[in-house]
Amino acid sequence: MFRYVLTAALALSATPVFANDSIAELGTGGLILSRSDAIAMESEDLYISPEKVTVDYVFRNNTDKDVDAIVAFPMPDIEGDPNEMPAIPDGQSDNFLGFEVTIDGVAAEPQLEQKA
């Protein structure tokens, strides 16, 4: 009996997971995430390993016109803790995490916005 109650409680407490379908704006204090009726995220495939994070998005344009939007990828804060050495692939570059963007398999140059 307890097993059935536990199973029912787990099933009822399960919440759906939604894709991260925000667009971004660059505000004075940094990124401002908002929604747009013009664009919908069809899917988001996220792969995380100790060496690499890969995300594959599919967006749908809900209008009959081209839509320009910023897709933001906030990076982790890197703190100067002498007891922890973060793994930084290229410490001499502004792109020290080795961030890459491709659109339909073609390399794209991301715009970097850094905050101290």
DSSP file (Angstrom, degrees, kcal/mol; ACC not computed):
  #  RESIDUE AA STRUCTURE BP1 BP2  ACC     N-H-->O    O-->H-N    N-H-->O    O-->H-N    TCO  KAPPA ALPHA  PHI   PSI    X-CA   Y-CA   Z-CA
    1    1 A M     >        0   0    0      0, 0.0     4,-2.0     0, 0.0     3,-0.2   0.000 360.0 360.0 360.0 -44.4    0.0    0.0    0.0
    2    2 A F  H  >  +     0   0    0      1,-0.2     4,-2.7     2,-0.2     5,-0.2   0.874 360.0  57.1 -58.7 -38.2    2.8    2.4    0.9
    3    3 A R  H  > S+     0   0    0      1,-0.2     4,-2.5     2,-0.2    -1,-0.2   0.900 107.1  47.7 -60.7 -41.7    4.4    1.8   -2.5
    4    4 A Y  H  > S+     0   0    0     -3,-0.2     4,-2.4     2,-0.2    -1,-0.2   0.890 112.5  48.4 -67.9 -39.5    1.2    2.9   -4.3
    5    5 A V  H  X S+     0   0    0     -4,-2.0     4,-2.5     2,-0.2    -2,-0.2   0.919 113.2  48.0 -65.7 -43.3    0.9    6.0   -2.2
    6    6 A L  H  X S+     0   0    0     -4,-2.7     4,-2.5     2,-0.2    -2,-0.2   0.915 112.0  49.4 -63.4 -43.8    4.5    6.9   -2.8
    7    7 A T  H  X S+     0   0    0     -4,-2.5     4,-2.3    -5,-0.2    -2,-0.2   0.919 112.6  47.5 -62.0 -43.7    4.2    6.4   -6.5
    8    8 A A  H  X S+     0   0    0     -4,-2.4     4,-2.4     2,-0.2    -2,-0.2   0.900 111.5  50.7 -64.8 -40.8    1.0    8.5   -6.6
    9    9 A A  H  X S+     0   0    0     -4,-2.5     4,-1.6     2,-0.2    -2,-0.2   0.913 111.8  47.2 -64.3 -42.2    2.7   11.3   -4.6
   10   10 A L  H  X S+     0   0    0     -4,-2.5     4,-0.8     2,-0.2    -2,-0.2   0.906 112.3  49.8 -65.4 -41.3    5.7   11.3   -6.9
   11   11 A A  H  < S+     0   0    0     -4,-2.3     3,-0.5     1,-0.2    -2,-0.2   0.900 112.8  46.5 -64.5 -40.6    3.6   11.4  -10.0
   12   12 A L  H  < S+     0   0    0     -4,-2.4    -1,-0.2     1,-0.2    -2,-0.2   0.777 111.6  51.5 -73.5 -25.8    1.5   14.3   -8.7
   13   13 A S  H  < S+     0   0    0     -4,-1.6    -1,-0.2    -5,-0.2    -2,-0.2   0.572  82.9 111.5 -88.3  -7.7    4.5   16.2   -7.7
   14   14 A A     <  -     0   0    0     -4,-0.8    -3,-0.0    -3,-0.5    -4,-0.0  -0.434  53.2-159.2 -66.5 136.2    6.3   15.9  -11.0
   15   15 A T        -     0   0    0     -2,-0.1    -2,-0.1     1,-0.0     2,-0.0  -0.920  19.6-109.6-117.8 144.6    6.5   19.2  -12.8
   16   16 A P        -     0   0    0      0, 0.0     2,-0.5     0, 0.0    -1,-0.0  -0.355  26.1-132.1 -69.2 152.4    7.0   19.7  -16.5
   17   17 A V        -     0   0    0     -2,-0.0     2,-0.3     0, 0.0     0, 0.0  -0.926  21.2-158.8-107.4 127.4   10.3   21.1  -17.8
   18   18 A F        -     0   0    0     -2,-0.5     2,-0.0     1,-0.1     0, 0.0  -0.783  22.5-105.2-106.9 149.4   10.1   24.0  -20.3
   19   19 A A        -     0   0    0     -2,-0.3     2,-1.7    22,-0.2    22,-0.1  -0.306  35.9-107.0 -67.2 155.3   12.7   25.1  -22.8
   20   20 A N        +     0   0    0      1,-0.1     2,-0.3     2,-0.0    -1,-0.1  -0.603  52.8 164.1 -84.1  78.8   14.7   28.3  -22.0
   21   21 A D        +     0   0    0     -2,-1.7    15,-0.4    20,-0.1     2,-0.2  -0.155  22.1 129.0 -99.6  40.5   12.9   30.3  -24.7
   22   22 A S        -     0   0    0     -2,-0.3     2,-0.3    13,-0.1    50,-0.2  -0.604  46.1-146.2 -88.1 152.5   13.9   33.8  -23.6
   23   23 A I  E     -A   34   0A   0     11,-3.0    11,-2.6    -2,-0.2     2,-0.3  -0.774  22.0-133.0-106.6 164.3   15.4   36.5  -25.8
   24   24 A A  E     -AB  33  70A   0     46,-2.3    46,-0.7    -2,-0.3     2,-0.3  -0.845  17.0-166.7-123.4 154.2   17.8   38.9  -24.4
   25   25 A E  E     -A   32   0A   0      7,-1.7     7,-2.4    -2,-0.3     2,-0.9  -0.970  28.3-122.0-129.4 147.9   18.5   42.7  -24.3
   26   26 A L  E     +A   31   0A   0     -2,-0.3     5,-0.2     5,-0.2     2,-0.2  -0.826  40.2 177.5 -92.7 109.2   21.7   44.3  -23.1
   27   27 A G  E >   -A   30   0A   0      3,-3.2     3,-1.2    -2,-0.9     5,-0.0  -0.441  46.7 -91.5-101.6 178.9   20.7   46.7  -20.4
   28   28 A T  T 3  S+     0   0    0      1,-0.3     3,-0.1    -2,-0.2    -1,-0.0   0.875 127.5  41.3 -58.7 -40.1   22.8   49.0  -18.2
   29   29 A G  T 3  S-     0   0    0      1,-0.2     2,-0.3    86,-0.0    -1,-0.3   0.393 125.2 -92.2 -90.9   3.3   23.1   46.3  -15.5
   30   30 A G  E <  S+A   27   0A   0     -3,-1.2    -3,-3.2     2,-0.0    -1,-0.2  -0.937  81.9  11.1 125.3-149.1   23.7   43.4  -17.9
   31   31 A L  E     -A   26   0A   0     -2,-0.3     2,-0.5    -5,-0.2    -5,-0.2  -0.433  50.8-164.5 -73.7 138.7   21.3   41.0  -19.6
   32   32 A I  E     -A   25   0A   0     -7,-2.4    -7,-1.7    -2,-0.2     2,-0.4  -0.984  12.6-152.6-120.1 116.0   17.6   41.5  -19.4
   33   33 A L  E     +A   24   0A   0     -2,-0.5     2,-0.3    -9,-0.2    -9,-0.2  -0.730  25.5 157.4 -92.4 136.9   15.6   38.3  -20.4
   34   34 A S  E     -A   23   0A   0    -11,-2.6   -11,-3.0    -2,-0.4     2,-0.3  -0.909  35.9-107.3-147.7 173.2   12.2   38.7  -21.9
   35   35 A R        -     0   0    0     -2,-0.3     2,-0.4   -13,-0.2   -13,-0.1  -0.746  22.6-160.9-105.8 154.5    9.7   36.8  -24.1
   36   36 A S    >   -     0   0    0    -15,-0.4     3,-0.6     3,-0.4    -2,-0.0  -0.998  18.3-153.2-136.5 132.2    8.7   37.5  -27.6
   37   37 A D  T 3  S+     0   0    0     -2,-0.4    -1,-0.1     1,-0.2    25,-0.1   0.683  95.6  67.4 -72.6 -16.2    5.6   36.3  -29.5
   38   38 A A  T 3  S+     0   0    0      1,-0.1    24,-3.3    23,-0.1    25,-0.5   0.772 103.1  43.0 -74.6 -26.1    7.6   36.6  -32.7
   39   39 A I  E <   -C   61   0B   0     -3,-0.6     2,-0.4    22,-0.2    -3,-0.4  -0.962  62.0-174.6-127.0 137.7    9.9   33.7  -31.8
   40   40 A A  E     -C   60   0B   0     20,-2.5    20,-3.4    -2,-0.4     2,-0.7  -0.992  25.3-128.4-128.6 139.5    9.2   30.3  -30.3
   41   41 A M  E     -C   59   0B   0     -2,-0.4    18,-0.3    18,-0.2   -22,-0.2  -0.776  19.8-173.7 -86.5 119.0   11.8   27.7  -29.2
   42   42 A E  E     -     0   0B   0     16,-3.0     2,-0.3    -2,-0.7    17,-0.2   0.873  66.8  -8.9 -78.2 -40.0   10.8   24.4  -30.8
   43   43 A S  E     -C   58   0B   0     15,-1.5    15,-2.1     2,-0.0     2,-0.3  -0.994  48.6-160.1-157.3 157.8   13.5   22.4  -29.0
   44   44 A E  E     -C   57   0B   0     -2,-0.3     2,-0.6    13,-0.2    13,-0.2  -0.926   9.4-168.9-141.9 113.6   16.6   22.6  -26.8
   45   45 A D  E     -C   56   0B   0     11,-2.6    11,-2.4    -2,-0.3     2,-0.5  -0.930  11.5-169.6-106.7 117.1   19.0   19.7  -26.6
   46   46 A L  E     -C   55   0B   0     -2,-0.6     2,-0.4     9,-0.2     9,-0.2  -0.919   8.9-176.0-114.3 128.8   21.5   20.2  -23.7
   47   47 A Y  E     -C   54   0B   0      7,-3.0     7,-2.7    -2,-0.5     2,-0.4  -0.992   5.6-175.7-123.6 125.6   24.6   18.0  -23.2
   48   48 A I  E     +C   53   0B   0     -2,-0.4     5,-0.2     5,-0.2    -2,-0.0  -0.984  11.8 155.9-126.4 127.7   26.8   18.5  -20.2
   49   49 A S        -     0   0    0      3,-2.5     3,-0.0    -2,-0.4    -2,-0.0  -0.876  56.8 -98.7-135.0 170.4   30.1   16.8  -19.5
   50   50 A P  S    S+     0   0    0      0, 0.0     3,-0.1     0, 0.0    -1,-0.0   0.785 123.6  37.7 -61.2 -24.7   33.1   17.7  -17.3
   51   51 A E  S    S+     0   0    0      1,-0.2     2,-0.3     0, 0.0    -3,-0.0   0.726 123.3  16.5 -97.0 -24.4   34.9   18.8  -20.5
   52   52 A K        -     0   0    0     -3,-0.0    -3,-2.5     2,-0.0     2,-0.4  -0.998  47.9-152.3-155.8 146.8   32.2   20.4  -22.6
   53   53 A V  E     -C   48   0B   0     -2,-0.3     2,-0.4    -5,-0.2    -5,-0.2  -0.997  21.9-176.2-120.8 126.4   28.7   21.9  -22.7
   54   54 A T  E     -C   47   0B   0     -7,-2.7    -7,-3.0    -2,-0.4     2,-0.4  -0.983   4.4-175.4-125.4 132.9   26.8   21.7  -26.0
   55   55 A V  E     -C   46   0B   0     -2,-0.4     2,-0.5    -9,-0.2    -9,-0.2  -0.996   6.1-166.9-128.5 132.2   23.3   23.2  -26.6
   56   56 A D  E     -C   45   0B   0    -11,-2.4   -11,-2.6    -2,-0.4     2,-0.3  -0.970  12.9-171.8-120.2 115.6   21.4   22.7  -29.8
   57   57 A Y  E     -C   44   0B   0     -2,-0.5     2,-0.4   -13,-0.2   -13,-0.2  -0.802  14.3-163.2-107.0 147.1   18.4   25.0  -30.3
   58   58 A V  E     -C   43   0B   0    -15,-2.1   -16,-3.0    -2,-0.3   -15,-1.5  -0.981  16.6-170.6-125.5 119.2   15.6   25.0  -32.9
   59   59 A F  E     -C   41   0B   0     -2,-0.4     2,-0.4   -18,-0.3   -18,-0.2  -0.782  11.0-149.6-107.8 151.5   13.7   28.3  -33.1
   60   60 A R  E     -C   40   0B   0    -20,-3.4   -20,-2.5    -2,-0.3     2,-0.7  -0.984  12.0-138.5-120.5 131.5   10.5   29.0  -35.1
   61   61 A N  E     -C   39   0B   0     -2,-0.4   -22,-0.2   -22,-0.2   -23,-0.1  -0.797  12.2-166.4 -85.7 117.5    9.7   32.4  -36.5
   62   62 A N        +     0   0    0    -24,-3.3     2,-0.2    -2,-0.7   -23,-0.1   0.358  65.6  67.9 -87.5   5.8    5.9   33.0  -35.8
   63   63 A T  S    S-     0   0    0    -25,-0.5    -2,-0.1     2,-0.3     4,-0.1  -0.626  84.6-120.2-116.5 176.2    5.8   36.0  -38.2
   64   64 A D  S    S+     0   0    0     -2,-0.2     2,-0.3     2,-0.1    -2,-0.0   0.227  92.1  71.1 -98.9  13.0    6.1   36.5  -42.0
   65   65 A K  S    S-     0   0    0      1,-0.0    -2,-0.3     0, 0.0     2,-0.1  -0.848  93.8 -91.5-123.5 160.2    9.2   38.8  -41.5
   66   66 A D        -     0   0    0     -2,-0.3     2,-0.5    -5,-0.0    -2,-0.1  -0.452  40.7-150.5 -65.1 144.1   12.8   38.3  -40.4
   67   67 A V        -     0   0    0     -2,-0.1     2,-0.5    -4,-0.1    -1,-0.0  -0.983   4.3-154.1-123.3 125.1   13.3   38.8  -36.7
   68   68 A D        +     0   0    0     -2,-0.5     2,-0.3     2,-0.0    -2,-0.0  -0.855  28.5 158.7 -95.5 129.7   16.5   40.0  -35.1
   69   69 A A        -     0   0    0     -2,-0.5     2,-0.5     2,-0.0   -44,-0.1  -0.990  39.3-120.3-148.4 153.8   17.0   38.8  -31.6
   70   70 A I  B     -B   24   0A   0    -46,-0.7   -46,-2.3    -2,-0.3     2,-0.6  -0.848  19.0-159.2 -95.5 128.1   19.9   38.3  -29.1
   71   71 A V        -     0   0    0     -2,-0.5     2,-0.3   -48,-0.2   -48,-0.1  -0.950  18.7-152.8-104.8 119.4   20.4   34.8  -27.8
   72   72 A A        -     0   0    0     -2,-0.6   -50,-0.1   -50,-0.2    -2,-0.0  -0.712  20.3-171.7-102.7 144.2   22.3   35.1  -24.5
   73   73 A F        -     0   0    0     -2,-0.3     2,-0.1     2,-0.0    -2,-0.0  -0.770  18.2-153.5-129.1  84.7   24.6   32.5  -23.0
   74   74 A P        -     0   0    0      0, 0.0    -2,-0.0     0, 0.0     0, 0.0  -0.370  13.1-145.1 -61.2 135.2   25.6   33.7  -19.5
   75   75 A M        -     0   0    0      1,-0.1     3,-0.1    -2,-0.1     2,-0.0  -0.625  24.5 -90.8 -98.9 159.4   28.9   32.4  -18.4
   76   76 A P        -     0   0    0      0, 0.0     2,-0.3     0, 0.0    -1,-0.1  -0.343  42.5-104.7 -69.5 150.0   29.9   31.4  -14.9
   77   77 A D        -     0   0    0     -2,-0.0     2,-0.6     1,-0.0     0, 0.0  -0.558  29.7-149.4 -69.2 135.3   31.5   33.9  -12.5
   78   78 A I        -     0   0    0     -2,-0.3     2,-0.3    -3,-0.1    -1,-0.0  -0.949  17.0-165.8-109.0 115.8   35.2   33.2  -12.2
   79   79 A E        -     0   0    0     -2,-0.6     2,-1.0     2,-0.1     5,-0.1  -0.687  27.8-118.8-103.9 156.4   36.4   34.3   -8.7
   80   80 A G        +     0   0    0     -2,-0.3     5,-0.1     5,-0.1    -1,-0.0  -0.279  50.9 155.3 -88.8  48.8   40.0   34.7   -7.5
   81   81 A D    >   -     0   0    0     -2,-1.0     3,-1.5     1,-0.2    -2,-0.1  -0.675  34.9-154.2 -78.3 117.2   39.9   32.1   -4.8
   82   82 A P  T 3  S+     0   0    0      0, 0.0    -1,-0.2     0, 0.0     3,-0.0   0.687  93.4  58.5 -67.3 -15.6   43.5   31.0   -4.3
   83   83 A N  T 3  S+     0   0    0      1,-0.1     2,-0.4    -3,-0.0    -2,-0.0   0.554 105.7  53.9 -88.4  -8.2   42.3   27.6   -3.0
   84   84 A E    <   -     0   0    0     -3,-1.5    -1,-0.1    -5,-0.1    -3,-0.1  -0.992  62.9-165.3-129.1 129.7   40.4   26.8   -6.2
   85   85 A M        -     0   0    0     -2,-0.4    -5,-0.1    -5,-0.1     2,-0.0  -0.919  19.2-145.3-112.9 104.9   41.9   26.9   -9.7
   86   86 A P        -     0   0    0      0, 0.0     2,-0.9     0, 0.0    -8,-0.0  -0.367  24.1-108.9 -68.1 148.6   39.2   26.9  -12.3
   87   87 A A        +     0   0    0     -2,-0.0    -2,-0.0    10,-0.0     0, 0.0  -0.692  44.1 177.1 -79.0 106.5   39.9   25.0  -15.5
   88   88 A I        -     0   0    0     -2,-0.9     3,-0.5     1,-0.1     9,-0.2  -0.948  20.2-158.9-116.0 113.4   40.3   27.8  -18.1
   89   89 A P  S    S+     0   0    0      0, 0.0     2,-0.3     0, 0.0     8,-0.2   0.866  86.8  15.9 -60.6 -38.6   41.2   26.5  -21.6
   90   90 A D    >   +     0   0    0      6,-1.9     3,-1.4     3,-0.1     8,-0.2  -0.726  63.5 176.0-140.6  86.8   42.7   29.8  -22.8
   91   91 A G  T 3  S+     0   0    0     -3,-0.5     5,-0.1    -2,-0.3    -1,-0.1   0.604  78.3  60.2 -69.1 -12.5   43.5   32.3  -20.0
   92   92 A Q  T 3  S+     0   0    0      3,-0.1     2,-0.3     4,-0.1    -1,-0.3   0.468  95.0  75.3 -93.9  -2.5   45.1   34.8  -22.3
   93   93 A S  S X  S-     0   0    0     -3,-1.4     3,-0.6     1,-0.1    -3,-0.1  -0.773  79.1-129.2-111.7 152.5   42.0   35.4  -24.5
   94   94 A D  T 3  S+     0   0    0     -2,-0.3     2,-0.9     1,-0.3     3,-0.2   0.816 115.5  57.9 -61.9 -29.5   38.8   37.3  -23.8
   95   95 A N  T >  S+     0   0    0      1,-0.2     3,-1.9     2,-0.1    -1,-0.3  -0.427  71.1 153.0 -94.3  56.3   37.1   34.1  -25.0
   96   96 A F  T <   +     0   0    0     -2,-0.9    -6,-1.9    -3,-0.6    -1,-0.2   0.643  65.8  56.3 -68.1 -15.4   38.9   32.2  -22.2
   97   97 A L  T 3  S-     0   0    0     -3,-0.2    -1,-0.3    -8,-0.2    -2,-0.1   0.448 110.3-118.6 -93.1  -0.6   36.2   29.5  -22.0
   98   98 A G    <   -     0   0    0     -3,-1.9     2,-0.2     1,-0.2    -2,-0.1   0.863  43.1-174.1  69.2  35.8   36.5   28.6  -25.7
   99   99 A F        -     0   0    0     -4,-0.1     2,-0.3    11,-0.0    -1,-0.2  -0.450   2.6-176.5 -68.3 130.7   32.9   29.6  -26.5
  100  100 A E        -     0   0    0     -2,-0.2     2,-0.4     9,-0.1     9,-0.1  -0.955  11.8-160.7-129.7 149.3   31.9   28.7  -30.1
  101  101 A V  E     -D  108   0C   0      7,-0.6     7,-2.9    -2,-0.3     2,-0.4  -0.996   7.7-179.6-130.0 134.1   28.7   29.4  -32.0
  102  102 A T  E     -D  107   0C   0     -2,-0.4     2,-0.5     5,-0.3     5,-0.2  -0.991  10.9-160.1-128.6 143.8   27.5   27.6  -35.2
  103  103 A I  E >  S-D  106   0C   0      3,-2.9     3,-1.7    -2,-0.4    -2,-0.0  -0.977  83.1 -17.6-123.7 116.4   24.3   28.4  -37.1
  104  104 A D  T 3  S-     0   0    0     -2,-0.5    -1,-0.1     1,-0.3     3,-0.1   0.874 131.1 -52.0  52.8  39.9   23.1   25.6  -39.4
  105  105 A G  T 3  S+     0   0    0      1,-0.2     2,-0.5     0, 0.0    -1,-0.3   0.421 115.4 116.0  82.5  -1.0   26.6   24.2  -39.2
  106  106 A V  E <  S-D  103   0C   0     -3,-1.7    -3,-2.9     1,-0.0    -1,-0.2  -0.879  71.4-113.0-105.9 130.7   28.3   27.4  -40.1
  107  107 A A  E     -D  102   0C   0     -2,-0.5     2,-0.4    -5,-0.2    -5,-0.3  -0.334  33.9-166.6 -61.0 137.2   30.6   29.2  -37.6
  108  108 A A  E     -D  101   0C   0     -7,-2.9    -7,-0.6    -2,-0.0    -1,-0.0  -0.962  22.0-122.3-125.7 144.9   29.3   32.5  -36.3
  109  109 A E        -     0   0    0     -2,-0.4     2,-0.1    -9,-0.1    -9,-0.1  -0.773  29.0-144.5 -88.8 110.8   31.3   35.1  -34.4
  110  110 A P        -     0   0    0      0, 0.0     2,-0.5     0, 0.0    -9,-0.0  -0.429  13.8-120.7 -73.9 150.8   29.5   35.8  -31.1
  111  111 A Q        -     0   0    0     -2,-0.1     2,-0.4     2,-0.0     0, 0.0  -0.805  27.7-138.7 -90.7 128.7   29.5   39.3  -29.6
  112  112 A L        -     0   0    0     -2,-0.5     2,-0.5     2,-0.0   -17,-0.0  -0.744  19.2-175.0 -94.0 131.4   31.2   39.4  -26.2
  113  113 A E        -     0   0    0     -2,-0.4     2,-0.4     2,-0.0    -2,-0.0  -0.958  12.9-171.3-124.2 109.8   29.7   41.5  -23.3
  114  114 A Q        -     0   0    0     -2,-0.5     2,-0.4   -84,-0.0   -84,-0.0  -0.824   8.3-170.8-106.9 141.5   31.9   41.4  -20.3
  115  115 A K              0   0    0     -2,-0.4    -2,-0.0     1,-0.1   -86,-0.0  -0.990 360.0 360.0-127.0 137.8   31.1   42.8  -16.8
  116  116 A A              0   0    0     -2,-0.4    -1,-0.1     0, 0.0    -2,-0.0   0.459 360.0 360.0 -82.6 360.0   33.6   43.1  -14.0
